[in-house]
Amino acid sequence: MFYSSSIEEEMKKFYNSLSEKDKRRYAAIEAQKLGWGGISYIIKLLGCTRNTIVRGIKELKELDEQTINDVRIRKKEEEEKVFFPPKLE
């Protein structure tokens, strides 16, 4: 056992809230973080397959700085908006 049961429950809830792509990557990161035996532990904990974790590891390795920097949460126009607070009189 790597994590306490309360942490395991939180991990399961979080995992189930993710998209398929993010599930693969999350499972891969957790398995790699744990080292030896991590893949088997995460398979049992999250109910995913070895293939899911292996594919997630592959996807993470393929990410490069350019890919990471190209991902945007906000649209460009939203970033340029400036908020001016009202004047206090």
Legacy VTK file of the C-alpha trace (Angstrom):
# vtk DataFile Version 3.0
C-alpha trace
ASCII
DATASET POLYDATA
POINTS 89 float
0.000 0.000 0.000
1.455 3.340 -1.061
-1.271 5.767 0.037
-3.702 5.928 2.954
-7.290 4.900 2.283
-8.531 8.509 2.542
-6.029 9.662 -0.099
-6.971 6.700 -2.303
-10.636 7.741 -2.169
-9.756 11.312 -3.167
-7.610 10.014 -6.031
-10.488 7.858 -7.296
-12.946 10.774 -7.174
-10.518 13.021 -9.006
-9.698 10.348 -11.603
-13.382 9.781 -12.351
-13.907 13.502 -12.952
-11.289 13.644 -15.732
-11.569 13.247 -19.495
-10.170 10.035 -21.015
-6.954 11.770 -22.104
-6.438 13.296 -18.674
-7.197 9.959 -16.966
-4.392 8.314 -18.957
-1.945 11.055 -18.088
-2.915 11.196 -14.407
-2.603 7.423 -14.025
0.771 7.535 -15.809
2.125 10.285 -13.570
0.973 8.533 -10.407
2.449 5.201 -11.525
5.773 6.790 -12.416
5.842 8.745 -9.177
5.577 5.535 -7.170
8.376 3.723 -8.961
8.661 -0.062 -8.743
5.191 -1.621 -8.369
3.490 1.684 -9.161
1.784 0.525 -12.347
0.240 -2.523 -10.648
-0.877 -0.437 -7.680
-2.508 2.256 -9.843
-4.231 -0.379 -12.009
-5.847 -1.861 -8.899
-6.589 1.509 -7.315
-8.095 3.327 -10.299
-9.476 0.326 -12.161
-7.653 1.176 -15.359
-5.620 -1.112 -17.604
-1.887 -1.440 -18.047
-2.435 -0.244 -21.625
-4.008 2.963 -20.304
-0.962 3.730 -18.178
1.536 2.775 -20.884
-0.293 4.975 -23.391
-0.358 7.818 -20.858
3.390 7.503 -20.298
3.944 7.606 -24.045
1.761 10.711 -24.410
3.623 12.475 -21.611
6.976 11.723 -23.221
5.742 13.137 -26.526
4.793 16.435 -24.940
7.420 19.083 -25.417
7.709 22.675 -24.287
6.099 23.952 -27.479
3.036 21.753 -26.986
2.709 22.780 -23.358
3.049 26.471 -24.207
0.472 26.256 -27.021
-2.301 25.048 -24.714
-4.491 28.012 -23.794
-7.126 28.193 -21.115
-8.367 31.637 -22.125
-8.878 33.131 -25.526
-6.313 35.717 -26.557
-8.856 38.569 -26.400
-9.716 37.769 -22.775
-6.075 38.064 -21.746
-5.868 41.557 -23.190
-8.848 42.934 -21.246
-7.772 45.242 -18.457
-9.895 45.857 -15.420
-10.031 49.384 -14.034
-11.676 49.616 -10.633
-14.254 52.403 -10.151
-12.959 55.656 -8.689
-13.776 56.185 -5.059
-14.974 59.657 -4.242
LINES 1 90
89 0 1 2 3 4 5 6 7 8 9 10 11 12 13 14 15 16 17 18 19 20 21 22 23 24 25 26 27 28 29 30 31 32 33 34 35 36 37 38 39 40 41 42 43 44 45 46 47 48 49 50 51 52 53 54 55 56 57 58 59 60 61 62 63 64 65 66 67 68 69 70 71 72 73 74 75 76 77 78 79 80 81 82 83 84 85 86 87 88
